[in-house]
């Protein structure tokens, strides 16, 4: 039958996925930096971001959750540890991609295909942290962001 899964993260870096019907819980990540945001990919994978700038992708298709961690530290110099990811959304593109809003005001689009790579970035999307990211399901390719600067902006992902 279909599984109903719930993902949750904490300020202490604890991440869990729980099967709501059986109430069985499996941890894909424990400890480290606070978890700031979570997004589901195709019902079988869940991705979460931390305030330390890490992205973790977990496969939920098996009974034991397998987890792969991707750190931004070596990915690009501007994503060194200490640049928190504040918000995230699943981009509606042909690739598995996420849109990350960061504490430094940048907006990043990252591919999760064959590891992790940056597709593109907007260095100064907001003057201050990008506090929310919403990828439109109704209008493919559009992203709405909110920032600590008080502005709401609409972006087109091409």
Rosetta constraint file for C-alpha pairs under 8 A:
AtomPair CA 3 CA 19 HARMONIC 6.72 0.50
AtomPair CA 3 CA 20 HARMONIC 7.90 0.50
AtomPair CA 3 CA 21 HARMONIC 7.59 0.50
AtomPair CA 4 CA 19 HARMONIC 5.79 0.50
AtomPair CA 4 CA 20 HARMONIC 5.59 0.50
AtomPair CA 4 CA 21 HARMONIC 6.70 0.50
AtomPair CA 5 CA 17 HARMONIC 6.48 0.50
AtomPair CA 5 CA 18 HARMONIC 5.54 0.50
AtomPair CA 5 CA 19 HARMONIC 4.64 0.50
AtomPair CA 5 CA 20 HARMONIC 5.77 0.50
AtomPair CA 6 CA 17 HARMONIC 5.54 0.50
AtomPair CA 6 CA 18 HARMONIC 5.19 0.50
AtomPair CA 6 CA 19 HARMONIC 6.51 0.50
AtomPair CA 6 CA 20 HARMONIC 6.62 0.50
AtomPair CA 7 CA 15 HARMONIC 7.42 0.50
AtomPair CA 7 CA 16 HARMONIC 5.75 0.50
AtomPair CA 7 CA 17 HARMONIC 4.41 0.50
AtomPair CA 7 CA 18 HARMONIC 6.46 0.50
AtomPair CA 7 CA 38 HARMONIC 7.57 0.50
AtomPair CA 7 CA 46 HARMONIC 7.93 0.50
AtomPair CA 8 CA 15 HARMONIC 5.82 0.50
AtomPair CA 8 CA 16 HARMONIC 5.54 0.50
AtomPair CA 8 CA 17 HARMONIC 6.57 0.50
AtomPair CA 8 CA 38 HARMONIC 7.65 0.50
AtomPair CA 9 CA 13 HARMONIC 6.71 0.50
AtomPair CA 9 CA 14 HARMONIC 5.63 0.50
AtomPair CA 9 CA 15 HARMONIC 4.37 0.50
AtomPair CA 9 CA 16 HARMONIC 6.52 0.50
AtomPair CA 9 CA 34 HARMONIC 7.83 0.50
AtomPair CA 9 CA 35 HARMONIC 5.43 0.50
AtomPair CA 9 CA 36 HARMONIC 7.56 0.50
AtomPair CA 9 CA 37 HARMONIC 7.78 0.50
AtomPair CA 9 CA 38 HARMONIC 7.78 0.50
AtomPair CA 10 CA 14 HARMONIC 5.31 0.50
AtomPair CA 10 CA 15 HARMONIC 6.60 0.50
AtomPair CA 10 CA 34 HARMONIC 6.09 0.50
AtomPair CA 10 CA 35 HARMONIC 5.66 0.50
AtomPair CA 10 CA 36 HARMONIC 7.96 0.50
AtomPair CA 11 CA 33 HARMONIC 7.35 0.50
AtomPair CA 11 CA 34 HARMONIC 4.12 0.50
AtomPair CA 11 CA 35 HARMONIC 5.93 0.50
AtomPair CA 11 CA 36 HARMONIC 7.80 0.50
AtomPair CA 12 CA 31 HARMONIC 6.09 0.50
AtomPair CA 12 CA 32 HARMONIC 6.82 0.50
AtomPair CA 12 CA 33 HARMONIC 6.43 0.50
AtomPair CA 12 CA 34 HARMONIC 5.10 0.50
AtomPair CA 12 CA 35 HARMONIC 7.53 0.50
AtomPair CA 13 CA 29 HARMONIC 7.31 0.50
AtomPair CA 13 CA 30 HARMONIC 5.84 0.50
AtomPair CA 13 CA 31 HARMONIC 4.53 0.50
AtomPair CA 13 CA 32 HARMONIC 5.05 0.50
AtomPair CA 13 CA 33 HARMONIC 5.00 0.50
AtomPair CA 13 CA 34 HARMONIC 4.36 0.50
AtomPair CA 13 CA 35 HARMONIC 5.40 0.50
AtomPair CA 13 CA 50 HARMONIC 7.66 0.50
AtomPair CA 14 CA 27 HARMONIC 7.74 0.50
AtomPair CA 14 CA 29 HARMONIC 5.97 0.50
AtomPair CA 14 CA 30 HARMONIC 4.49 0.50
AtomPair CA 14 CA 31 HARMONIC 5.54 0.50
AtomPair CA 14 CA 32 HARMONIC 7.93 0.50
AtomPair CA 14 CA 34 HARMONIC 7.70 0.50
AtomPair CA 14 CA 35 HARMONIC 7.48 0.50
AtomPair CA 15 CA 27 HARMONIC 5.94 0.50
AtomPair CA 15 CA 28 HARMONIC 6.13 0.50
AtomPair CA 15 CA 29 HARMONIC 5.09 0.50
AtomPair CA 15 CA 30 HARMONIC 6.18 0.50
AtomPair CA 15 CA 35 HARMONIC 7.52 0.50
AtomPair CA 16 CA 25 HARMONIC 6.68 0.50
AtomPair CA 16 CA 26 HARMONIC 5.83 0.50
AtomPair CA 16 CA 27 HARMONIC 4.41 0.50
AtomPair CA 16 CA 28 HARMONIC 6.06 0.50
AtomPair CA 16 CA 29 HARMONIC 7.14 0.50
AtomPair CA 17 CA 25 HARMONIC 5.84 0.50
AtomPair CA 17 CA 26 HARMONIC 5.58 0.50
AtomPair CA 17 CA 27 HARMONIC 6.33 0.50
AtomPair CA 17 CA 28 HARMONIC 7.44 0.50
AtomPair CA 18 CA 23 HARMONIC 6.21 0.50
AtomPair CA 18 CA 24 HARMONIC 5.66 0.50
AtomPair CA 18 CA 25 HARMONIC 4.26 0.50
AtomPair CA 18 CA 26 HARMONIC 6.37 0.50
AtomPair CA 19 CA 23 HARMONIC 5.26 0.50
AtomPair CA 19 CA 24 HARMONIC 5.42 0.50
AtomPair CA 19 CA 25 HARMONIC 6.42 0.50
AtomPair CA 20 CA 24 HARMONIC 7.45 0.50
AtomPair CA 26 CA 64 HARMONIC 7.13 0.50
AtomPair CA 26 CA 65 HARMONIC 6.78 0.50
AtomPair CA 27 CA 65 HARMONIC 7.36 0.50
AtomPair CA 28 CA 58 HARMONIC 6.61 0.50
AtomPair CA 28 CA 65 HARMONIC 5.95 0.50
AtomPair CA 28 CA 66 HARMONIC 6.90 0.50
AtomPair CA 28 CA 67 HARMONIC 5.87 0.50
AtomPair CA 29 CA 67 HARMONIC 7.59 0.50
AtomPair CA 33 CA 50 HARMONIC 5.80 0.50
AtomPair CA 33 CA 51 HARMONIC 5.92 0.50
AtomPair CA 33 CA 52 HARMONIC 5.57 0.50
AtomPair CA 34 CA 50 HARMONIC 5.47 0.50
AtomPair CA 34 CA 51 HARMONIC 5.57 0.50
AtomPair CA 34 CA 52 HARMONIC 7.47 0.50
AtomPair CA 35 CA 48 HARMONIC 6.97 0.50
AtomPair CA 35 CA 49 HARMONIC 5.86 0.50
AtomPair CA 35 CA 50 HARMONIC 4.27 0.50
AtomPair CA 35 CA 51 HARMONIC 6.27 0.50
AtomPair CA 36 CA 48 HARMONIC 7.52 0.50
AtomPair CA 36 CA 49 HARMONIC 5.81 0.50
AtomPair CA 36 CA 50 HARMONIC 5.19 0.50
AtomPair CA 36 CA 51 HARMONIC 5.97 0.50
AtomPair CA 36 CA 85 HARMONIC 6.89 0.50
AtomPair CA 36 CA 86 HARMONIC 5.83 0.50
AtomPair CA 36 CA 87 HARMONIC 6.87 0.50
AtomPair CA 37 CA 48 HARMONIC 5.58 0.50
AtomPair CA 37 CA 49 HARMONIC 5.48 0.50
AtomPair CA 37 CA 50 HARMONIC 7.20 0.50
AtomPair CA 37 CA 86 HARMONIC 7.04 0.50
AtomPair CA 37 CA 87 HARMONIC 5.84 0.50
AtomPair CA 37 CA 88 HARMONIC 6.12 0.50
AtomPair CA 38 CA 46 HARMONIC 7.15 0.50
AtomPair CA 38 CA 47 HARMONIC 5.75 0.50
AtomPair CA 38 CA 48 HARMONIC 4.25 0.50
AtomPair CA 38 CA 49 HARMONIC 6.60 0.50
AtomPair CA 38 CA 88 HARMONIC 7.18 0.50
AtomPair CA 39 CA 46 HARMONIC 5.84 0.50
AtomPair CA 39 CA 47 HARMONIC 5.36 0.50
AtomPair CA 39 CA 48 HARMONIC 6.33 0.50
AtomPair CA 39 CA 88 HARMONIC 7.32 0.50
AtomPair CA 39 CA 89 HARMONIC 6.39 0.50
AtomPair CA 39 CA 90 HARMONIC 6.40 0.50
AtomPair CA 40 CA 44 HARMONIC 7.72 0.50
AtomPair CA 40 CA 45 HARMONIC 6.03 0.50
AtomPair CA 40 CA 46 HARMONIC 4.35 0.50
AtomPair CA 40 CA 47 HARMONIC 6.23 0.50
AtomPair CA 40 CA 90 HARMONIC 7.63 0.50
AtomPair CA 41 CA 45 HARMONIC 5.02 0.50
AtomPair CA 41 CA 46 HARMONIC 5.63 0.50
AtomPair CA 41 CA 47 HARMONIC 7.29 0.50
AtomPair CA 41 CA 90 HARMONIC 7.37 0.50
AtomPair CA 41 CA 96 HARMONIC 7.52 0.50
AtomPair CA 43 CA 60 HARMONIC 7.99 0.50
AtomPair CA 44 CA 59 HARMONIC 5.94 0.50
AtomPair CA 44 CA 60 HARMONIC 5.06 0.50
AtomPair CA 44 CA 61 HARMONIC 5.10 0.50
AtomPair CA 45 CA 57 HARMONIC 6.74 0.50
AtomPair CA 45 CA 58 HARMONIC 5.49 0.50
AtomPair CA 45 CA 59 HARMONIC 4.51 0.50
AtomPair CA 45 CA 60 HARMONIC 5.51 0.50
AtomPair CA 45 CA 61 HARMONIC 7.35 0.50
AtomPair CA 46 CA 57 HARMONIC 5.76 0.50
AtomPair CA 46 CA 58 HARMONIC 5.33 0.50
AtomPair CA 46 CA 59 HARMONIC 6.68 0.50
AtomPair CA 46 CA 60 HARMONIC 7.26 0.50
AtomPair CA 47 CA 55 HARMONIC 6.90 0.50
AtomPair CA 47 CA 56 HARMONIC 5.54 0.50
AtomPair CA 47 CA 57 HARMONIC 4.34 0.50
AtomPair CA 47 CA 58 HARMONIC 6.29 0.50
AtomPair CA 48 CA 55 HARMONIC 5.80 0.50
AtomPair CA 48 CA 56 HARMONIC 5.39 0.50
AtomPair CA 48 CA 57 HARMONIC 6.63 0.50
AtomPair CA 49 CA 53 HARMONIC 6.79 0.50
AtomPair CA 49 CA 54 HARMONIC 5.61 0.50
AtomPair CA 49 CA 55 HARMONIC 4.60 0.50
AtomPair CA 49 CA 56 HARMONIC 6.40 0.50
AtomPair CA 49 CA 85 HARMONIC 6.31 0.50
AtomPair CA 49 CA 88 HARMONIC 7.67 0.50
AtomPair CA 50 CA 54 HARMONIC 5.34 0.50
AtomPair CA 50 CA 55 HARMONIC 6.72 0.50
AtomPair CA 50 CA 84 HARMONIC 6.77 0.50
AtomPair CA 50 CA 85 HARMONIC 6.13 0.50
AtomPair CA 50 CA 86 HARMONIC 7.92 0.50
AtomPair CA 51 CA 82 HARMONIC 7.59 0.50
AtomPair CA 51 CA 83 HARMONIC 7.33 0.50
AtomPair CA 51 CA 84 HARMONIC 4.09 0.50
AtomPair CA 51 CA 85 HARMONIC 5.39 0.50
AtomPair CA 51 CA 86 HARMONIC 6.76 0.50
AtomPair CA 52 CA 81 HARMONIC 5.49 0.50
AtomPair CA 52 CA 82 HARMONIC 5.44 0.50
AtomPair CA 52 CA 83 HARMONIC 6.43 0.50
AtomPair CA 52 CA 84 HARMONIC 5.14 0.50
AtomPair CA 52 CA 85 HARMONIC 7.28 0.50
AtomPair CA 53 CA 71 HARMONIC 6.91 0.50
AtomPair CA 53 CA 72 HARMONIC 6.03 0.50
AtomPair CA 53 CA 73 HARMONIC 7.65 0.50
AtomPair CA 53 CA 79 HARMONIC 6.85 0.50
AtomPair CA 53 CA 80 HARMONIC 7.35 0.50
AtomPair CA 53 CA 81 HARMONIC 5.78 0.50
AtomPair CA 53 CA 82 HARMONIC 6.70 0.50
AtomPair CA 53 CA 83 HARMONIC 5.70 0.50
AtomPair CA 53 CA 84 HARMONIC 4.86 0.50
AtomPair CA 53 CA 85 HARMONIC 5.46 0.50
AtomPair CA 54 CA 69 HARMONIC 7.39 0.50
AtomPair CA 54 CA 70 HARMONIC 6.13 0.50
AtomPair CA 54 CA 71 HARMONIC 4.59 0.50
AtomPair CA 54 CA 72 HARMONIC 5.79 0.50
AtomPair CA 54 CA 73 HARMONIC 7.99 0.50
AtomPair CA 54 CA 85 HARMONIC 7.86 0.50
AtomPair CA 55 CA 69 HARMONIC 6.23 0.50
AtomPair CA 55 CA 70 HARMONIC 5.27 0.50
AtomPair CA 55 CA 71 HARMONIC 6.17 0.50
AtomPair CA 55 CA 72 HARMONIC 7.57 0.50
AtomPair CA 56 CA 67 HARMONIC 7.05 0.50
AtomPair CA 56 CA 68 HARMONIC 5.91 0.50
AtomPair CA 56 CA 69 HARMONIC 4.40 0.50
AtomPair CA 56 CA 70 HARMONIC 5.88 0.50
AtomPair CA 57 CA 67 HARMONIC 6.00 0.50
AtomPair CA 57 CA 68 HARMONIC 5.43 0.50
AtomPair CA 57 CA 69 HARMONIC 6.34 0.50
AtomPair CA 57 CA 70 HARMONIC 7.87 0.50
AtomPair CA 58 CA 65 HARMONIC 6.50 0.50
AtomPair CA 58 CA 66 HARMONIC 5.72 0.50
AtomPair CA 58 CA 67 HARMONIC 4.31 0.50
AtomPair CA 58 CA 68 HARMONIC 6.20 0.50
AtomPair CA 59 CA 65 HARMONIC 5.78 0.50
AtomPair CA 59 CA 66 HARMONIC 5.39 0.50
AtomPair CA 59 CA 67 HARMONIC 6.37 0.50
AtomPair CA 60 CA 64 HARMONIC 7.57 0.50
AtomPair CA 60 CA 65 HARMONIC 5.35 0.50
AtomPair CA 60 CA 66 HARMONIC 7.26 0.50
AtomPair CA 61 CA 65 HARMONIC 7.58 0.50
AtomPair CA 62 CA 66 HARMONIC 7.97 0.50
AtomPair CA 70 CA 115 HARMONIC 7.54 0.50
AtomPair CA 70 CA 116 HARMONIC 6.86 0.50
AtomPair CA 71 CA 75 HARMONIC 7.00 0.50
AtomPair CA 72 CA 76 HARMONIC 6.47 0.50
AtomPair CA 72 CA 79 HARMONIC 5.31 0.50
AtomPair CA 72 CA 80 HARMONIC 6.17 0.50
AtomPair CA 72 CA 81 HARMONIC 7.19 0.50
AtomPair CA 73 CA 77 HARMONIC 7.10 0.50
AtomPair CA 73 CA 79 HARMONIC 5.90 0.50
AtomPair CA 73 CA 80 HARMONIC 4.34 0.50
AtomPair CA 73 CA 81 HARMONIC 5.56 0.50
AtomPair CA 74 CA 79 HARMONIC 7.99 0.50
AtomPair CA 74 CA 80 HARMONIC 7.22 0.50
AtomPair CA 75 CA 79 HARMONIC 7.03 0.50
AtomPair CA 75 CA 117 HARMONIC 7.47 0.50
AtomPair CA 76 CA 80 HARMONIC 7.09 0.50
AtomPair CA 78 CA 83 HARMONIC 7.90 0.50
AtomPair CA 79 CA 83 HARMONIC 5.98 0.50
AtomPair CA 83 CA 102 HARMONIC 6.87 0.50
AtomPair CA 83 CA 103 HARMONIC 6.17 0.50
AtomPair CA 83 CA 104 HARMONIC 6.66 0.50
AtomPair CA 84 CA 102 HARMONIC 5.83 0.50
AtomPair CA 84 CA 103 HARMONIC 5.40 0.50
AtomPair CA 84 CA 104 HARMONIC 7.89 0.50
AtomPair CA 85 CA 100 HARMONIC 6.48 0.50
AtomPair CA 85 CA 101 HARMONIC 5.98 0.50
AtomPair CA 85 CA 102 HARMONIC 4.46 0.50
AtomPair CA 85 CA 103 HARMONIC 6.22 0.50
AtomPair CA 86 CA 100 HARMONIC 7.55 0.50
AtomPair CA 86 CA 101 HARMONIC 5.75 0.50
AtomPair CA 86 CA 102 HARMONIC 5.27 0.50
AtomPair CA 86 CA 103 HARMONIC 6.08 0.50
AtomPair CA 86 CA 129 HARMONIC 7.36 0.50
AtomPair CA 86 CA 130 HARMONIC 6.68 0.50
AtomPair CA 86 CA 131 HARMONIC 5.86 0.50
AtomPair CA 86 CA 132 HARMONIC 7.45 0.50
AtomPair CA 87 CA 100 HARMONIC 5.80 0.50
AtomPair CA 87 CA 101 HARMONIC 4.89 0.50
AtomPair CA 87 CA 102 HARMONIC 6.86 0.50
AtomPair CA 87 CA 130 HARMONIC 6.85 0.50
AtomPair CA 87 CA 131 HARMONIC 5.79 0.50
AtomPair CA 87 CA 132 HARMONIC 5.13 0.50
AtomPair CA 87 CA 133 HARMONIC 5.77 0.50
AtomPair CA 88 CA 98 HARMONIC 6.76 0.50
AtomPair CA 88 CA 99 HARMONIC 5.48 0.50
AtomPair CA 88 CA 100 HARMONIC 4.43 0.50
AtomPair CA 88 CA 101 HARMONIC 6.01 0.50
AtomPair CA 88 CA 132 HARMONIC 7.20 0.50
AtomPair CA 88 CA 133 HARMONIC 5.57 0.50
AtomPair CA 88 CA 134 HARMONIC 7.71 0.50
AtomPair CA 89 CA 98 HARMONIC 5.64 0.50
AtomPair CA 89 CA 99 HARMONIC 5.23 0.50
AtomPair CA 89 CA 100 HARMONIC 6.71 0.50
AtomPair CA 89 CA 133 HARMONIC 5.70 0.50
AtomPair CA 89 CA 134 HARMONIC 5.77 0.50
AtomPair CA 89 CA 135 HARMONIC 5.81 0.50
AtomPair CA 90 CA 96 HARMONIC 7.83 0.50
AtomPair CA 90 CA 97 HARMONIC 6.19 0.50
AtomPair CA 90 CA 98 HARMONIC 4.51 0.50
AtomPair CA 90 CA 99 HARMONIC 6.26 0.50
AtomPair CA 90 CA 135 HARMONIC 6.39 0.50
AtomPair CA 91 CA 96 HARMONIC 7.42 0.50
AtomPair CA 91 CA 97 HARMONIC 5.33 0.50
AtomPair CA 91 CA 98 HARMONIC 5.08 0.50
AtomPair CA 91 CA 99 HARMONIC 6.08 0.50
AtomPair CA 91 CA 135 HARMONIC 5.81 0.50
AtomPair CA 91 CA 141 HARMONIC 7.33 0.50
AtomPair CA 91 CA 143 HARMONIC 7.91 0.50
AtomPair CA 92 CA 97 HARMONIC 7.67 0.50
AtomPair CA 92 CA 135 HARMONIC 6.93 0.50
AtomPair CA 92 CA 136 HARMONIC 7.49 0.50
AtomPair CA 92 CA 137 HARMONIC 6.95 0.50
AtomPair CA 92 CA 140 HARMONIC 5.87 0.50
AtomPair CA 92 CA 141 HARMONIC 6.04 0.50
AtomPair CA 93 CA 97 HARMONIC 6.97 0.50
AtomPair CA 93 CA 140 HARMONIC 7.54 0.50
AtomPair CA 93 CA 141 HARMONIC 6.83 0.50
AtomPair CA 95 CA 111 HARMONIC 6.85 0.50
AtomPair CA 95 CA 112 HARMONIC 7.72 0.50
AtomPair CA 95 CA 113 HARMONIC 6.90 0.50
AtomPair CA 96 CA 111 HARMONIC 5.93 0.50
AtomPair CA 96 CA 112 HARMONIC 5.41 0.50
AtomPair CA 96 CA 113 HARMONIC 6.13 0.50
AtomPair CA 97 CA 109 HARMONIC 6.76 0.50
AtomPair CA 97 CA 110 HARMONIC 5.41 0.50
AtomPair CA 97 CA 111 HARMONIC 4.31 0.50
AtomPair CA 97 CA 112 HARMONIC 5.62 0.50
AtomPair CA 97 CA 113 HARMONIC 7.79 0.50
AtomPair CA 98 CA 109 HARMONIC 5.73 0.50
AtomPair CA 98 CA 110 HARMONIC 5.35 0.50
AtomPair CA 98 CA 111 HARMONIC 6.59 0.50
AtomPair CA 98 CA 112 HARMONIC 7.58 0.50
AtomPair CA 99 CA 107 HARMONIC 6.98 0.50
AtomPair CA 99 CA 108 HARMONIC 5.59 0.50
AtomPair CA 99 CA 109 HARMONIC 4.48 0.50
AtomPair CA 99 CA 110 HARMONIC 6.38 0.50
AtomPair CA 99 CA 133 HARMONIC 7.31 0.50
AtomPair CA 100 CA 107 HARMONIC 5.72 0.50
AtomPair CA 100 CA 108 HARMONIC 5.08 0.50
AtomPair CA 100 CA 109 HARMONIC 6.37 0.50
AtomPair CA 100 CA 110 HARMONIC 7.71 0.50
AtomPair CA 100 CA 133 HARMONIC 7.28 0.50
AtomPair CA 101 CA 105 HARMONIC 7.11 0.50
AtomPair CA 101 CA 106 HARMONIC 6.20 0.50
AtomPair CA 101 CA 107 HARMONIC 4.79 0.50
AtomPair CA 101 CA 108 HARMONIC 6.58 0.50
AtomPair CA 101 CA 129 HARMONIC 7.33 0.50
AtomPair CA 101 CA 130 HARMONIC 4.73 0.50
AtomPair CA 101 CA 131 HARMONIC 6.69 0.50
AtomPair CA 101 CA 132 HARMONIC 6.87 0.50
AtomPair CA 101 CA 133 HARMONIC 6.53 0.50
AtomPair CA 101 CA 145 HARMONIC 7.93 0.50
AtomPair CA 102 CA 106 HARMONIC 5.44 0.50
AtomPair CA 102 CA 107 HARMONIC 6.35 0.50
AtomPair CA 102 CA 108 HARMONIC 7.93 0.50
AtomPair CA 102 CA 129 HARMONIC 5.81 0.50
AtomPair CA 102 CA 130 HARMONIC 5.47 0.50
AtomPair CA 102 CA 131 HARMONIC 7.68 0.50
AtomPair CA 103 CA 128 HARMONIC 6.67 0.50
AtomPair CA 103 CA 129 HARMONIC 4.05 0.50
AtomPair CA 103 CA 130 HARMONIC 6.21 0.50
AtomPair CA 103 CA 131 HARMONIC 7.85 0.50
AtomPair CA 104 CA 124 HARMONIC 7.96 0.50
AtomPair CA 104 CA 128 HARMONIC 6.06 0.50
AtomPair CA 104 CA 129 HARMONIC 5.55 0.50
AtomPair CA 104 CA 130 HARMONIC 7.77 0.50
AtomPair CA 105 CA 123 HARMONIC 6.94 0.50
AtomPair CA 105 CA 124 HARMONIC 5.42 0.50
AtomPair CA 105 CA 125 HARMONIC 5.68 0.50
AtomPair CA 105 CA 126 HARMONIC 4.80 0.50
AtomPair CA 105 CA 127 HARMONIC 5.76 0.50
AtomPair CA 105 CA 128 HARMONIC 4.78 0.50
AtomPair CA 105 CA 129 HARMONIC 4.51 0.50
AtomPair CA 105 CA 130 HARMONIC 5.37 0.50
AtomPair CA 105 CA 147 HARMONIC 7.70 0.50
AtomPair CA 106 CA 121 HARMONIC 6.99 0.50
AtomPair CA 106 CA 122 HARMONIC 5.56 0.50
AtomPair CA 106 CA 123 HARMONIC 4.43 0.50
AtomPair CA 106 CA 124 HARMONIC 5.09 0.50
AtomPair CA 106 CA 125 HARMONIC 5.24 0.50
AtomPair CA 106 CA 126 HARMONIC 6.84 0.50
AtomPair CA 106 CA 129 HARMONIC 7.66 0.50
AtomPair CA 106 CA 130 HARMONIC 7.03 0.50
AtomPair CA 107 CA 121 HARMONIC 5.61 0.50
AtomPair CA 107 CA 122 HARMONIC 5.09 0.50
AtomPair CA 107 CA 123 HARMONIC 6.53 0.50
AtomPair CA 107 CA 124 HARMONIC 7.54 0.50
AtomPair CA 107 CA 125 HARMONIC 5.87 0.50
AtomPair CA 107 CA 130 HARMONIC 7.29 0.50
AtomPair CA 108 CA 118 HARMONIC 7.14 0.50
AtomPair CA 108 CA 119 HARMONIC 7.79 0.50
AtomPair CA 108 CA 120 HARMONIC 6.12 0.50
AtomPair CA 108 CA 121 HARMONIC 4.37 0.50
AtomPair CA 108 CA 122 HARMONIC 6.46 0.50
AtomPair CA 109 CA 118 HARMONIC 6.08 0.50
AtomPair CA 109 CA 119 HARMONIC 5.53 0.50
AtomPair CA 109 CA 120 HARMONIC 5.47 0.50
AtomPair CA 109 CA 121 HARMONIC 6.12 0.50
AtomPair CA 110 CA 116 HARMONIC 6.66 0.50
AtomPair CA 110 CA 117 HARMONIC 5.60 0.50
AtomPair CA 110 CA 118 HARMONIC 4.43 0.50
AtomPair CA 110 CA 119 HARMONIC 5.39 0.50
AtomPair CA 110 CA 120 HARMONIC 7.27 0.50
AtomPair CA 111 CA 115 HARMONIC 7.85 0.50
AtomPair CA 111 CA 116 HARMONIC 5.55 0.50
AtomPair CA 111 CA 117 HARMONIC 5.34 0.50
AtomPair CA 111 CA 118 HARMONIC 6.21 0.50
AtomPair CA 111 CA 119 HARMONIC 6.32 0.50
AtomPair CA 112 CA 116 HARMONIC 4.77 0.50
AtomPair CA 112 CA 117 HARMONIC 6.96 0.50
AtomPair CA 125 CA 130 HARMONIC 7.57 0.50
AtomPair CA 126 CA 130 HARMONIC 6.25 0.50
AtomPair CA 126 CA 147 HARMONIC 5.75 0.50
AtomPair CA 126 CA 148 HARMONIC 7.53 0.50
AtomPair CA 126 CA 149 HARMONIC 6.54 0.50
AtomPair CA 126 CA 151 HARMONIC 7.68 0.50
AtomPair CA 127 CA 147 HARMONIC 7.34 0.50
AtomPair CA 127 CA 148 HARMONIC 7.16 0.50
AtomPair CA 127 CA 149 HARMONIC 5.48 0.50
AtomPair CA 128 CA 147 HARMONIC 6.59 0.50
AtomPair CA 128 CA 148 HARMONIC 5.36 0.50
AtomPair CA 128 CA 149 HARMONIC 5.88 0.50
AtomPair CA 129 CA 147 HARMONIC 5.68 0.50
AtomPair CA 129 CA 148 HARMONIC 5.32 0.50
AtomPair CA 129 CA 149 HARMONIC 7.71 0.50
AtomPair CA 130 CA 145 HARMONIC 6.81 0.50
AtomPair CA 130 CA 146 HARMONIC 5.95 0.50
AtomPair CA 130 CA 147 HARMONIC 4.35 0.50
AtomPair CA 130 CA 148 HARMONIC 6.41 0.50
AtomPair CA 131 CA 145 HARMONIC 7.51 0.50
AtomPair CA 131 CA 146 HARMONIC 5.64 0.50
AtomPair CA 131 CA 147 HARMONIC 5.01 0.50
AtomPair CA 131 CA 148 HARMONIC 6.25 0.50
AtomPair CA 132 CA 145 HARMONIC 5.44 0.50
AtomPair CA 132 CA 146 HARMONIC 4.98 0.50
AtomPair CA 132 CA 147 HARMONIC 6.80 0.50
AtomPair CA 133 CA 143 HARMONIC 6.92 0.50
AtomPair CA 133 CA 144 HARMONIC 5.89 0.50
AtomPair CA 133 CA 145 HARMONIC 4.63 0.50
AtomPair CA 133 CA 146 HARMONIC 6.71 0.50
AtomPair CA 134 CA 143 HARMONIC 5.67 0.50
AtomPair CA 134 CA 144 HARMONIC 5.16 0.50
AtomPair CA 134 CA 145 HARMONIC 6.38 0.50
AtomPair CA 135 CA 141 HARMONIC 7.66 0.50
AtomPair CA 135 CA 142 HARMONIC 6.16 0.50
AtomPair CA 135 CA 143 HARMONIC 4.47 0.50
AtomPair CA 135 CA 144 HARMONIC 6.42 0.50
AtomPair CA 136 CA 140 HARMONIC 6.18 0.50
AtomPair CA 136 CA 141 HARMONIC 7.20 0.50
AtomPair CA 136 CA 142 HARMONIC 5.61 0.50
AtomPair CA 136 CA 143 HARMONIC 5.97 0.50
AtomPair CA 136 CA 144 HARMONIC 7.55 0.50
AtomPair CA 141 CA 156 HARMONIC 5.56 0.50
AtomPair CA 141 CA 157 HARMONIC 4.78 0.50
AtomPair CA 141 CA 158 HARMONIC 6.53 0.50
AtomPair CA 142 CA 154 HARMONIC 6.89 0.50
AtomPair CA 142 CA 155 HARMONIC 5.62 0.50
AtomPair CA 142 CA 156 HARMONIC 4.55 0.50
AtomPair CA 142 CA 157 HARMONIC 5.95 0.50
AtomPair CA 143 CA 154 HARMONIC 5.77 0.50
AtomPair CA 143 CA 155 HARMONIC 5.02 0.50
AtomPair CA 143 CA 156 HARMONIC 6.23 0.50
AtomPair CA 143 CA 157 HARMONIC 7.18 0.50
AtomPair CA 144 CA 152 HARMONIC 6.95 0.50
AtomPair CA 144 CA 153 HARMONIC 5.62 0.50
AtomPair CA 144 CA 154 HARMONIC 4.49 0.50
AtomPair CA 144 CA 155 HARMONIC 6.17 0.50
AtomPair CA 145 CA 152 HARMONIC 5.61 0.50
AtomPair CA 145 CA 153 HARMONIC 5.27 0.50
AtomPair CA 145 CA 154 HARMONIC 6.48 0.50
AtomPair CA 145 CA 155 HARMONIC 7.86 0.50
AtomPair CA 146 CA 150 HARMONIC 7.11 0.50
AtomPair CA 146 CA 151 HARMONIC 5.87 0.50
AtomPair CA 146 CA 152 HARMONIC 4.45 0.50
AtomPair CA 146 CA 153 HARMONIC 6.45 0.50
AtomPair CA 147 CA 151 HARMONIC 5.71 0.50
AtomPair CA 147 CA 152 HARMONIC 6.64 0.50
